Amino acid sequence: MAHRVAGQPVHLNRDDAVALPSGCQGQGLITGYCSNGDYSLYDLRRKNDKRSITTKQALLQGSFATGNVQHELSTGVSTLNRQDKFADYVFNYVGEGNIYNPVYYDFALPGVNPVSLRRKDEERAVFVQDIMALTEQLKLHAGVRYVQLKRDQYNSSGALTRQTDDNFVLPNVALVYSPQPTLSVYGSYAQGLEPGGEAPTGTTNAEVIMDLTSPDSWSWASKPMSPRISACRRRFSRSSVRMNMWMPVQLMSWQASRSTVVLSLQHRAV
């Protein structure tokens, strides 16, 4: 039996400053360009974004047998605390330009908006994972993770605008068959969590963070191996509800699915 406790803080500071060509007022376009290459130019800035994430995890691992089945069991708890401090973007109209005949503007930049706490996350999770050796060639990986999330969101004035109190049960299972020491074939299914995106400037819910989604992920692969070379053919299939469609009023939800094939080849010197 082995145990391990770990923690990791992550801090990110960022400044954004963009001369944003976007839209065509003459043709009523919010994004894109006029047919003759004209566009509207905007000053888009904010400074001193501060994002901090602190994670902690306690893990207990052990092995045992039930009859002819060997188990490698891992269980533990984890926490994640996140704070995002940022300002509303400065979004000022500067003038008109043309992609074929650029116009250069020389003007003093106004100040940016003040930074304040905009999002606070508290995530608690408990998990268990077991690797079962059913035979010498066949292993079953199975586990589950329970996640509880509390999130508070604030506007630039410090008023509470949105609260999230949700929980997720995230299973995962994989079957690995190794007919030879140099060949493995496996298939897996898992549910995960995706953080919600931030509504962009120009929407009625600008700067608001969308709720988390729980996408399904399927993959299967074959992996021949040798002491020097390994190759892998892997296919992923994934579906989820995303909230990232740019609209002039607010973010809309839509159903998305994706299937991806990945081929890789690795060479290792010995």
C-alpha positions in Angstrom: 0.0 0.0 0.0 1.4 3.4 -1.0 0.1 6.9 -0.4 0.9 10.3 -1.9 -0.1 13.9 -1.2 0.5 16.6 -3.7 -0.4 20.2 -4.3 0.2 22.7 -7.1 -0.5 26.5 -7.4 -0.6 28.1 -10.8 -0.7 31.9 -11.4 -1.2 33.7 -14.7 -1.0 37.4 -15.4 -1.9 38.8 -18.8 -2.4 42.0 -20.7 -4.5 42.2 -23.8 -4.1 45.0 -26.4 -5.6 44.6 -29.8 -6.3 46.9 -32.7 -9.4 45.0 -33.9 -10.6 45.3 -37.5 -14.2 44.0 -37.3 -17.5 44.7 -39.1 -18.8 46.9 -41.8 -21.1 49.7 -40.6 -22.2 50.6 -44.1 -23.5 47.1 -44.7 -24.7 46.4 -41.2 -22.1 43.7 -40.5 -20.9 43.1 -36.9 -18.0 40.9 -38.0 -16.2 40.6 -41.3 -15.4 43.2 -44.0 -17.3 45.3 -46.5 -17.3 44.0 -50.1 -14.8 46.7 -51.1 -12.4 45.8 -48.3 -13.5 48.5 -45.8 -13.7 47.7 -42.1 -14.3 49.4 -38.8 -11.4 49.6 -36.4 -11.7 49.3 -32.6 -9.5 49.7 -29.6 -9.8 46.5 -27.6 -7.8 46.4 -24.3 -7.7 45.3 -20.7 -4.7 44.9 -18.4 -3.5 42.9 -15.4 -5.7 39.8 -15.8 -5.0 37.6 -12.8 -5.9 33.9 -12.9 -4.9 31.6 -10.0 -5.6 27.9 -9.6 -4.5 25.8 -6.6 -5.0 22.0 -6.7 -4.5 19.4 -4.0 -4.7 15.7 -4.2 -4.3 12.8 -1.7 -3.9 9.3 -3.4 -3.9 5.8 -1.9 -2.7 2.9 -4.0 -2.5 -0.8 -3.4 -2.7 -4.3 -5.1 -4.6 -7.4 -4.2 -6.2 -10.5 -5.7 -9.8 -11.7 -5.7 -9.7 -15.3 -6.9 -7.7 -15.4 -10.2 -8.1 -11.7 -10.8 -5.3 -9.3 -9.8 -6.2 -5.7 -8.9 -4.2 -2.5 -8.9 -6.5 -0.1 -7.0 -6.1 3.7 -6.7 -8.4 5.9 -4.7 -8.2 9.5 -3.5 -9.7 12.9 -3.1 -8.8 16.2 -4.8 -9.6 19.9 -4.5 -9.4 22.8 -7.0 -9.8 26.4 -6.0 -9.8 29.1 -8.7 -10.0 32.9 -8.8 -10.2 35.0 -11.9 -9.7 38.8 -11.5 -10.1 40.9 -14.6 -11.7 44.0 -16.0 -14.3 44.7 -18.7 -12.6 45.3 -22.0 -12.2 48.9 -23.3 -14.0 48.7 -26.6 -13.8 52.0 -28.4 -14.5 52.8 -32.0 -11.4 54.3 -33.7 -12.3 54.8 -37.3 -12.5 53.2 -40.7 -9.9 51.3 -42.7 -9.4 49.3 -45.9 -7.4 46.1 -46.4 -6.1 47.4 -49.8 -5.4 51.0 -48.6 -4.5 50.9 -44.9 -5.3 54.0 -42.8 -2.9 54.7 -39.9 -4.3 56.4 -36.7 -2.1 58.2 -34.2 -4.1 58.9 -31.0 -3.6 58.8 -27.2 -5.0 55.6 -25.7 -7.5 56.2 -22.9 -7.2 54.3 -19.6 -8.4 50.8 -19.1 -11.2 49.6 -16.7 -10.3 48.6 -13.1 -9.7 44.9 -12.2 -12.0 43.1 -9.8 -12.9 39.6 -8.7 -15.1 38.1 -11.5 -15.2 34.4 -10.8 -14.5 32.1 -7.9 -14.6 28.2 -8.2 -14.5 25.6 -5.5 -14.3 22.0 -6.8 -14.2 18.9 -4.6 -13.8 15.4 -6.0 -13.4 11.8 -4.9 -12.3 9.0 -7.2 -11.5 5.4 -7.5 -9.8 3.5 -10.3 -9.1 -0.2 -10.6 -6.9 -2.1 -13.1 -8.0 -5.8 -13.2 -5.8 -8.4 -14.8 -8.5 -10.8 -16.0 -5.9 -13.0 -17.8 -2.3 -12.5 -18.8 -3.4 -10.9 -22.0 -6.5 -9.0 -21.0 -6.9 -6.1 -18.6 -10.0 -4.1 -17.6 -9.6 -0.5 -16.4 -12.6 0.9 -14.6 -13.2 3.9 -12.5 -15.5 6.7 -11.5 -15.0 10.3 -10.3 -17.5 12.3 -8.4 -17.1 16.1 -8.7 -18.9 18.8 -6.8 -18.6 22.4 -8.2 -19.6 25.7 -6.6 -19.0 28.8 -8.7 -19.8 32.5 -8.0 -19.6 35.1 -10.8 -19.6 38.9 -10.3 -19.9 41.9 -12.6 -17.5 44.7 -12.8 -19.3 46.5 -9.9 -18.8 43.5 -7.6 -22.5 42.4 -7.7 -23.2 38.6 -7.7 -24.6 37.8 -11.2 -24.6 34.0 -11.5 -24.2 31.1 -9.1 -23.5 27.4 -10.0 -23.9 24.6 -7.6 -23.7 21.3 -9.5 -22.3 17.8 -9.3 -21.1 15.3 -11.8 -20.5 11.5 -11.9 -17.8 10.8 -14.4 -17.3 7.1 -15.3 -14.5 5.6 -17.4 -13.8 2.1 -18.6 -11.2 0.6 -21.0 -10.4 -2.9 -22.1 -6.8 -3.7 -23.2 -5.9 -6.8 -25.0 -2.2 -7.7 -25.5 -2.0 -10.9 -27.6 1.8 -10.4 -27.8 4.3 -8.4 -25.6 4.8 -6.1 -28.6 1.1 -5.6 -29.5 -1.8 -4.0 -27.6 -5.3 -3.3 -28.8 -7.7 -1.3 -26.6 -11.1 0.5 -26.6 -12.2 3.0 -24.0 -15.1 5.2 -22.9 -15.0 8.2 -20.5 -16.9 11.2 -19.4 -15.0 14.3 -18.7 -15.5 18.0 -17.8 -15.0 21.0 -20.1 -14.8 24.5 -18.6 -17.3 26.9 -20.0 -16.1 29.6 -22.4 -16.3 33.3 -21.8 -18.9 35.3 -23.7 -17.1 37.8 -25.9 -17.3 41.6 -26.0 -20.3 42.6 -28.0 -22.8 40.1 -26.6 -25.4 41.0 -24.0 -23.8 38.6 -21.6 -20.2 39.7 -22.3 -17.5 38.5 -19.8 -19.9 35.8 -18.4 -18.5 32.3 -18.0 -20.7 29.5 -19.2 -21.4 26.4 -17.1 -19.3 23.3 -17.4 -20.3 20.6 -19.8 -19.7 16.8 -19.6 -18.8 15.4 -23.0 -18.6 11.7 -23.8 -15.4 10.4 -25.3 -14.8 7.1 -27.1 -11.5 5.8 -28.4 -10.0 2.6 -29.8 -6.4 1.9 -30.9 -3.8 -0.6 -31.8 -0.3 -0.2 -30.7 2.6 -2.4 -32.0 5.8 -1.9 -30.1 9.5 -2.9 -30.3 12.5 -1.8 -28.2 13.2 0.9 -30.8 10.0 1.8 -32.6 6.4 2.2 -31.5 3.5 3.1 -33.7 -0.1 3.9 -32.7 -3.3 4.3 -34.6 -5.9 5.9 -32.4 -9.5 7.0 -33.1 -11.5 9.4 -31.0 -15.2 10.1 -31.1 -16.7 12.8 -28.9 -19.9 14.6 -28.5 -20.9 17.4 -26.2 -23.1 20.5 -25.9 -21.0 23.6 -26.4 -21.8 27.2 -25.7 -19.5 29.1 -28.0 -21.5 30.4 -30.9 -20.8 34.1 -31.4 -24.0 36.1 -31.7 -24.8 39.8 -31.3 -27.2 39.1 -28.5 -25.7 36.3 -26.4 -24.1 32.9 -26.6 -26.3 30.2 -28.0 -26.0 26.4 -27.4 -25.7 23.9 -30.1 -25.0 20.1 -30.3 -21.6 19.1 -31.7 -20.0 15.8 -32.4 -16.5 15.0 -33.6 -14.5 12.0 -34.7 -10.7 12.1 -35.1 -8.1 9.6 -36.2 -4.6 10.0 -34.9 -1.6 8.2 -36.3 1.8 8.4 -34.5 5.2 6.9 -34.9 8.0 7.1 -32.3 11.6 6.0 -32.5 13.7 5.4 -29.4 17.4 5.1 -29.3 18.7 2.2 -27.2 
